Amino acid sequence: MLSLRRINAVTLKEFAHMSRDRMTFGMIIMIPLVQLLLFGYAINTMVRDIPIGVVDLSGSAAARVITEQVRVSQVVDIVATYNTPDAAEAAIVAGEIRAALIFPENLPQRIASGRTVAQWLVDASDTMVSSALLALRSMPLRLEAGAPPGAYSASTPSFEMALLFNPERRSEVNIVPGLTAVVLTMTMILFTSLALVRERERGNMELLITTPVLPLELMIGKLLPYVLVGCVQVGIILGLGGWIFRIPFAGSFTALAGVTLAFIAASLTLGLLISTLARTQLQAMQMTIFVLLPSILLSGFMFPYDAMPEAAQYIAEAFPATHYIRLVRGVVLRGADAGHMLPDILWLLGFTALLLLVASARFHKRLD
């Protein structure tokens, strides 16, 4: 027969255990708080300040007037100017800008005849960003000098649009490469965050104490098996993605392997650092979840990076997934090489080296 007294005793005991476990108590408070701040402040589906470049082949005052009208729309942020369309397209491939506005040499004649005044080159690999830019196609323009009456109103196109890398604007083209970052983040950090904690809980640390294995050697030994696991996961996602969803592959396998290995190493060292902080496997899992939430939500996988507030972008830059999503989408969809995205690669390598040293310094071969 059920006894309320015994149930009450067990309940009080559980509350007492939770109050003594600072990690669990902290997760109870921090997880909903982080979620609230992320979804309420950082996550934004209204894309603004998209970085673009301008190519003015006309050198006319009309081009400057149109450029200023595009700027005040607040949809774009003009961050660079280029001398040729090829230079602008190379900047799009490198991920420096998301689109380029190109004014032709015969701009005054086009205005006089009421034709479209310029062409947009748009990186359509991100469908939300390309949708925001496509809204500018019929943007009303105020051109009093030489424009026919009624031209460049909201009912007629003002610009031509050229969609690069994903002209059909299929969402799976953007999602599948980014999914590699999400899966690797979840598995690599989780697996390695449990690695040393599991050794401690199973009593294997007693054996390690008697061996000449150095802390750094142990860290590297823990990383290497999961590198192969991560490579297999990337192969499954991109291989099946290309076969089932017809995801194009514009880059080289060498570049893909390089950026992927850099990200796997960064994720594994982050998991190892967590394993040196946690005392139990439950704590390791809690800390992993705490890292995964902002890492995935702020990475640009689900919501455009350009739509985030500046403060959220600074936080996003601290997570390896943000850099890898830019890298893998650049290689797979735009055909970028390592030279195009060297800053992100160097950041991942520096992150790996720093956390590996910190994790090895925190690890002590003793039973405490």
N, C-alpha and C positions, 0 to 999 in steps of 0.2 A: 504494500500500500504506500502511495506517495506521501512523503512527509514534507510539509512546508518548512519545517525547522531545518531539516537536512539540506533542502534546496537553498534556503537562505544562507546556511553556513558555507556551501560551495560557492554561492554567488559572491559573498563577502570575501572569500579567499581569492577569487578570481580578480575582484577589484583591487585587492591588496597587491596581487602579483603585477597587475598593470601599472599601478602607481609606482612600484619599485623599478619597473622596466622603462627607463627614460626614453629609449629608442622607440618603443611602441607608443608611448604617450605622445612623443613628438610627432610621430607619423599621423596619429589621430587628429592632431591640430593642423599640421602642415599640409597634408594632402588636400583636404577641401579648401584650405586657404590658397594654395598654389593654383588649384583648378579654377577657383573664383577669379583670381587675378589674371590668369592666362586667358580665359574665355571672355571675361568682362572688359579687359583692357588691351591685351596684346593681340588677340585674334580679331581680325577685321577682314571681311570679304569685300569691302568697298575699296578698290585699288586706287591709290593716289601716288603721285610723285614717282612715276615710272621713269627710270633713267633712260634718256634717249640722246641721240646725236643728230646734228644737222649738217647737210651738205648743200651749200648754196652755189650752184653753177651759174646763176644769173647775175649775182652781185647787184641786185636791184633793191630799191627802197621797198617795193611791194613784198619781197621775200622777208625783209626785216619786220614789216607790219604783220604779215601772216604768222611769222615765228612768235612774235609777242602775243598775238591772240591765242595761239596754241598754248603758250606758256601760262597765261592767266586762267586757262581752263582748270588748272591744278591737277589734271590727270597725269601730266608728264612733268619731268624735271630735266631740263636741257643741261647736260653735264659735259658735252664735248662738241666740237665742230671738226669736220673732216673735209679734205680737199676733193676726194673722189668717192663715188659710191662703193668701189671695191674696198677702200679703207674702212668705210662704215660697216660693210658686211663682215669684214674681218674682225671688227670690234664686237659685233653681235656674236660671232662664233666663239670669241674668247670670253664672252659673258660680261664684257665691260658695260654694254648697253643692251636694252631689250628691244629697241627699234631705232630706225633712222628716218628722218624726214628729208627727202631729196627734192630740191627745186631745180627744174630744167633750165637750160640756157635761154629758151624762148618764153620765159615766164610772162613778160608783158604781152606778147601776142596771144598766149593762151587766155589771159585774163580778158583781153579785148574780145575774144570769140566766145567767152563763157565756158571754156573747157576746164577740166580739173587742173588745179594749179600746181600740184606736187604729188609725189608718190611716197607712201610709207613702206619701208621694209620692216616687217614685224616678225619677231621670234614667236612663232605660234606654238612652241612646245608646251608652254603654260597657257592653258585655255582661258583661265580667269584674266590673266594679263592681256592676252590677245583680244578678249571680249571688250575690255576697257578701251583698248586702242581702236578697235573697230567702230566704237561709238563715235569716234571723231571723224569718220568717213564723210558724214553729211553735216559736219559742223558749220553753222552759219558764219560767213566771213563778211567783214565790213571793208569793202574795197570800192572806194568812191571814184578812183582814177581809172577810167577806161572800161570798167566792168559794165556789161549790159544790164538793163533794169531787170530785177528779179533773179539775177544769177547769184549762186552761192547762198541760197536760202536753205532752210532745214529740209526741204523736200527734194533737193538735188545734191548729188555727191560733189564734195569739194576736193576730195583726194582720191587717188587710186591706191589700192591696197595689195601688197604682195606678201603673202603668208609663207614664211620659211620654216622648213623642218617638220611641219605638221599642217599642211594646207587644208586637210579635212577637219582639223580641230577635234580630233578624237581624244577623249579624256584618258583612255588607257595608254596612249603614247607618253603622256606625262607621268602617269601613276606607276607603271611597271618599273622603269628605271629607279624611281624614288623608293619603290618598295624594297629594293635591295638594302638601302640604308636603314629602313625601319626594321627589317628582319635581322640584319647583322647587329644592330644596336641592341635589340631585345635578347638575342641568343648569346652574343659574345660577352656582353656585360654580365648577364645572369649566370652563365656557366662559370666564368672565372671569378665572379664575386663569391661563389660557393666553394672555390677550390681549396684555399688554405683553411677556411672555417671547417670544411668537411674533414680535412686532415687532423685538425685539432680535436674535433668531436669524436672521431673514431680512434683516437689515441696514436695515430701514425706519427705525430710530432715527436714522440719519444724516440722513434727510430731515426728521425732526421737529426736529432740532437747528437747522436753518436757518429754521424757521418761527416766527412770533410766538405760537404756541399755548402758553398757560399750563398748568402741571401740572393744576390743578383743572379747566380746560376739557377737557383730554385725558381725565381721569377720567370726567367727565360724558358726553362723547362716546362713550366706550367702553360706558357703561351703557345709553344710550337704545335701541339696537337690540334688546337682549336683553329689555327691558321688554315689547315686543310679543311676543317669543317666549314669555315666561312667561305672558302673558295668553292666548295661543293654547293653551298646554298646559293651563291651568286650565279653559278652555272645553271642551276635548276630554274631560278626565276627568269633570267634573261633568255635561256634556251627555250623554255616553254612559252615565255612571253612572245618571243619572235615567231614561234610556230603557231600558237593558238591565236594570239591577238595581232599578228603581223606588225610587230614593233620593229621599225627600221634600225639598222646598226650602221651608223655613218663613220665611226671612228676605227681605231686599230685595237686589236686584242692586247697588244703590248701596253698601250696607254691604259686600257681598262685594268689589266693585271696590276700595273704600277699603282694606280690610285686606289684600287681595292685593297691591296696589301697594306698600303699606308693607313687606310681607315680601319682595317681589321686590327692592326697593331695598336692603334690609338684606343679602340674600344676594349681590347683585351687588357691593356694596362690600366684603364679606368676601372674595369672589374676587379683587377688585382688590388688596386688601392682600396676599394670598398671592402675586399676580403681582409685587409689588414686593420680596418676600422671596426668591423663587426665582430662580435663575440660568439654569435650563434648563426645558424643558417637562416632562421627566421629574421634576424636583424639584417642579414645580408640581402635577403629578398626585399625587405621593406626599404632599405636604402636604394636598391636597384630600381624599384618602382618610383621612388622619389626623383631619381635622375631621369628615368625614361619619359615621364610625363612632359616636362618642358623640352626635353631633347627632341621628341617627335613632333610636338605641337608647334615649336618655334623653328623647326628646321626648314620650312618651306614645302614640306611634303603635302600637307592638307590645305594650308592657307598661304597665299603669296607672301614671300619675304618682304617685297616692296610695300605691302599694305600695312605692315606692322609699324607701330610708333618707333621712334629712334631709340628710345631706352630699351624696348624689347629686342631690337636688332642687335644692340650691344650684348645683351644677355645671350641671344642666339649664337653669336660668334664664338662664345665660350664652349659650345658643344661640337664634338667632331661630326655629328650627323649633318649639321648645317653645311659644313665644307664639303662633305662627301656627296651630298645631293647635288650641289653645284657641279662637282667634278664628274659624277657618273652621267648626269644629264648632258653635260657638255661633250663628253666622249661619245656616248651612245647616240644622241640625237643630233648634235651639231657637228660632230667630227672633229672636235677640238683635240689638240695634242697637249702633252705635259707642259710645253713651253708657254702655251696660252694661259694656263691656270697654275703657274708656279707658286704664287702666294698661298693658295689653299693647300697645296702639297707640302710646302715647307712648314705650314702651321701644324699639319697632322704629324709630321716627323718630329717637330719640336715638342709637341704635346706628348708624344710617345716617350721620347727620351726623358723628359722632365718627370712624368708620372712613374716611369720605371725606376728611376733613381729614388723618388720619394717612397714608393712602395717597398723597395729593397731596404731602405733606411729604417722604415717603420717595422719591418719584420724582424723578429728576434727568435732564434732557435732555443726557446726555453718554454717551460710549462708554467704559464701564469695567466 
